[in-house]
């Protein structure tokens, strides 16, 4: 996303044509944005929240005790996956 943001800056400073900027937006939409959309819309809400906690996007303290208990196994699973990938 930061690459696309930089492209907007280049366009704003007249270093890129509108056509080229539209092409970059199209590439982002059909690449990273589509991948993220596909990844997260196919997850159940419980799995999405467990993954977000495991990755540190949501603090575990933000969850109620009962919800955290229900998600603990999924959180642990995603933490293990992210450690192996990292």
Buried (B, 14 or more C-beta within 10 A) or exposed (E): EEEBEEBEEEBEEEEBEEEEBEEBBEBBEEEEBEEEEEEEEEEEEEBBBBBBBBEEEBEEEEBEEEBBEBBBEBBEBBBEEEEEEE
